[in-house]
Amino acid sequence: MTFRMRHRLMAAVLAGAAMAVPAVAAPALAQEQAEARSVSINDLFQLRQAGQVMIAPEGGTVVFTVSVPRDIRTGESDGAPSSHLYAVDRPGAARALVAGEDTVSGVAMHPDGESVTFLARREGDERPALYRVALSGGEPERLYHPDTGMQGYLLSADASSIYFIGRDPDQPDHSELRERGFRANIYEENQPFSHVWRAGLGDNESAAERLDLTGHASAIQLSADGSVLAVRLAPTPSVDDSMMEQRWSFADTATGDVISTIETPGKIDLGRFSPDGSQYAFLAAINRSDSIAGTIHVADVQTGEYIQIAPDAEQHIRTFEWRGGQIFALAHVRQDSAWVTYTPEGEEVSREAHGGYVAHSLSLDASGETVAFVADSPAHPRDVYVASPGEAPVRWADLNPWLANRTLGEQRVVRWTARDGVEVEGVLITPQGERPENGWPMIAVVHGGPEAHDHNGWLTGYSRPGQIGAGEGFAVFYPNYRGSTGRGFAFIELDHLNPPGEEFEDIVDGVGHLANQGVIDPARVGITGGSYGGFASAWGATVASEHFAASVPFVALTDLVSFMGNTDIPVEMVDVHFIHYPWENWEWYFRHSPIMHAHGSTTPTLVMHGEVDTRVAPSQGYILYRYLKLAGEAPVRLVTYPGEGHGLRNAAAQFDYAHRLMGWMRHYLQGPGGEIPSSELDYDALLAAD
């Protein structure tokens, strides 16, 4: 039986309608108003989203960051989004603390509880410096200007000292040699380490001293009494080591001696000291092959011994805080989210599922009773919510009030049974109005990772058509194939040893289910996605070409043998996904490479890639293009973006990408198809359109 013949269509469905959470629309941060119409590509460049969120210890005021895109529609210069700082103390009263030309990072509540600190490079700064601004507003005060770039910091409880992560400022300066033409790069050697530094502030001002800790530092936490520092260390600065070999260690701040190290087997993430400093809760993988650090672990600080909390739960813990002697966590469960409380011994105390929104971050006040969090929904991107004791969550900031003048497609969760009996889920957006007789044309958008999942919230961006596609008459489908997060390690493990075998069949079976329900037209289905989603899109253009009338793979894995030779995460890919190295089973790598099935492809394919991608080298895009050009039977085009990596950061590149993606899908799913469309874009006309 051929690979294409194996992709037969079958399944069953259970659909759930999205619910709206009560919200208070804030007039602050008002955007332009417009007559009611669908969401357009141009709308993306006025779309603001909340990021970090912090609530003052006494409650009352919430501080949050806002991602502000470059609005190239209005003539703003190209570039990446800025991050601004806002405060809000009641619904609809958000105000800017730091905005304009400044962009902030590393935002934290100052120990005084009345101000907030952040990193920014402002006028006169050689590099980003540490600033403080009052919650009530005013001119920021510079607290510390380091001799090296700060990659993370924290202040002592009395604000008399700062701990920060940075490189050695005394690194050799080779600029003069480079100016003379000596620019040879030594690949993966001499990578600079990042260290932990300590300096005095204010009346205690002193020069920064480096702590004598072995390894490459990436994160730090300080116990409440300041006696113990937790440091996340990797053996080297390599990406693979930062993904797979990091460990939390504890150091005595008085002596600098290492007290203990938590010897976890795989990925780790954020950590927090218990109020008394004796325990340390952190997120980690449950074993070496777990793809995500999504399970709470609790360690004894003095010994490093730890336990895992609810390792078999069908969830992905995103973040948490200590609330008294318990752990208050945000869990993503399938396509939704929930608050979950555990004891340090692992007992689940409470669970509160969310309805109508999906939360992404949280902050508790000093009492632990009021929680501020960032959440999105099918109707809006990430905004700021506050939940007071005994009350329903209230939306305190509406960052995109202009969305009230946009008509949105209908969004719901869908479920189907894959051909081997596994239950799979996803999210479907359909256009408003009556379904066409043969069903809507559809774009399947496959998430990357695969250690990720698409939630039932806002799913629209430059590479993810969502409401843009629905407004143009497409159904848009986000399948959470096996290997996705949100359903625990057992579901993650189902993709091991055979990517993209059964996991890709999950996508095909989901398309088949929607076709059998009459929702979509199976003859007009396109597929797109980035990274691992690009892998699936390349697979759809080759192995399963008969199922997809158009494909747009982005930064896609296409030849697994060469991919393993030039990616910056070869160990992670093997230990977490592929399980064995190429020389242990060459045939497996060949068989699972899309280019090996390019012959006879009938799917028009638009390949797009960033030219400085180190995760999936640009050569992967060139290889797929060349094989389809030589062996395929359908149009193929390759578009690359200078200066862009594993994803596009700059507004002009995102604008170009979004229009090429939608133009390709229109032409082959709604239009005449056939010959390849023009490669020219009329940028001025597109920028001026609604």
HELIX and SHEET records of a PDB file:
HELIX    1   1 ILE A   41  GLN A   46  5                                   6    
HELIX    2   2 ILE A   72  THR A   74  5                                   3    
HELIX    3   3 SER A  175  GLU A  179  1                                   5    
HELIX    4   4 GLY A  202  ASN A  204  5                                   3    
HELIX    5   5 VAL A  239  MET A  244  1                                   6    
HELIX    6   6 PRO A  401  ASN A  405  5                                   5    
HELIX    7   7 GLY A  466  GLY A  471  1                                   6    
HELIX    8   8 GLY A  488  ILE A  492  1                                   5    
HELIX    9   9 GLU A  493  ASP A  495  5                                   3    
HELIX   10  10 GLU A  502  ASN A  516  1                                  15    
HELIX   11  11 TYR A  532  THR A  542  1                                  11    
HELIX   12  12 SER A  545  HIS A  547  5                                   3    
HELIX   13  13 LEU A  560  ASN A  566  1                                   7    
HELIX   14  14 PRO A  570  MET A  573  1                                   4    
HELIX   15  15 VAL A  574  PHE A  578  3                                   5    
HELIX   16  16 PRO A  582  GLU A  584  5                                   3    
HELIX   17  17 TRP A  586  ARG A  591  1                                   6    
HELIX   18  18 PRO A  594  HIS A  597  5                                   4    
HELIX   19  19 SER A  619  ALA A  631  1                                  13    
HELIX   20  20 ALA A  651  MET A  665  1                                  15    
HELIX   21  21 ARG A  666  GLN A  670  3                                   5    
HELIX   22  22 TYR A  683  ALA A  688  1                                   6    
SHEET    1   A 7 GLY A  16  ALA A  17  0                                        
SHEET    2   A 7 GLU A 410  THR A 417 -1                                        
SHEET    3   A 7 GLU A 423  THR A 430 -1                                        
SHEET    4   A 7 ALA A 475  ASN A 480 -1                                        
SHEET    5   A 7 TRP A 440  VAL A 446  1                                        
SHEET    6   A 7 ILE A 520  GLY A 530  1                                        
SHEET    7   A 7 ALA A 550  PHE A 554  1                                        
SHEET    1   B 2 ARG A  37  SER A  38  0                                        
SHEET    2   B 2 ARG A 406  THR A 407  1                                        
SHEET    1   C 4 GLN A  49  ILE A  55  0                                        
SHEET    2   C 4 VAL A  62  VAL A  68 -1                                        
SHEET    3   C 4 SER A  82  VAL A  88 -1                                        
SHEET    4   C 4 ARG A  95  VAL A  98 -1                                        
SHEET    1   D 4 SER A 105  MET A 109  0                                        
SHEET    2   D 4 SER A 115  ALA A 120 -1                                        
SHEET    3   D 4 ALA A 129  ALA A 134 -1                                        
SHEET    4   D 4 GLU A 141  TYR A 144 -1                                        
SHEET    1   E 4 GLY A 152  LEU A 155  0                                        
SHEET    2   E 4 SER A 161  ARG A 167 -1                                        
SHEET    3   E 4 SER A 194  GLY A 200 -1                                        
SHEET    4   E 4 GLU A 209  ARG A 210 -1                                        
SHEET    1   F 4 HIS A 216  LEU A 222  0                                        
SHEET    2   F 4 VAL A 228  ALA A 234 -1                                        
SHEET    3   F 4 ARG A 247  ASP A 252 -1                                        
SHEET    4   F 4 VAL A 258  THR A 261 -1                                        
SHEET    1   G 4 ILE A 268  PHE A 273  0                                        
SHEET    2   G 4 GLN A 279  ALA A 284 -1                                        
SHEET    3   G 4 THR A 295  ASP A 300 -1                                        
SHEET    4   G 4 TYR A 306  GLN A 308 -1                                        
SHEET    1   H 4 HIS A 316  ARG A 323  0                                        
SHEET    2   H 4 GLN A 326  VAL A 333 -1                                        
SHEET    3   H 4 ASP A 336  TYR A 342 -1                                        
SHEET    4   H 4 GLU A 348  ALA A 353 -1                                        
SHEET    1   I 4 VAL A 358  LEU A 364  0                                        
SHEET    2   I 4 VAL A 371  SER A 377 -1                                        
SHEET    3   I 4 HIS A 380  ALA A 387 -1                                        
SHEET    4   I 4 VAL A 394  ALA A 397 -1                                        
SHEET    1   J 2 THR A 605  GLY A 610  0                                        
SHEET    2   J 2 VAL A 636  TYR A 641  1                                        
END                                                                             
